């Protein structure tokens, strides 16, 4: 594992207080909480990009086309 890198992050006072309390409750550090949250966000982004790539060749439908189809099928 690579050595940790240092960064300065400024939080809203209320967010910082919530992070301190959560870190204390979990017996961990604010850094660990932030690292976990960022990792989860990056994983979600990667999953979204993969989904977009998988569906790249699907036809594009206009909003009007989708609306008409939903009406035709009695969904709205």
Buried (B, 14 or more C-beta within 10 A) or exposed (E): EEEEEEEEEEEEEEEEEEBBEEBEEEEEEBBEBBEEEEEEEEEEEEEEEEEEEEEEEEEEEEEEEEEEEEEEEEEE
